[in-house]
């Protein structure tokens, strides 16, 4: 059975692609993006296989 680890990452609207690319290079897959505590911030939920 596959086991996953998860991370929540604050995203700044002006640097979203750069932040996600950095996490993606480390093997993290984007699951969902939700609004953050203020209009200029989002929160990304990511996962990757444990291993």
Protein Blocks (a to p, Z undefined) as FASTA:
>chain_A
ZZdddddddddfklmmmmmmmmmmnopacfbdcddfbfkbccdddddddZZ
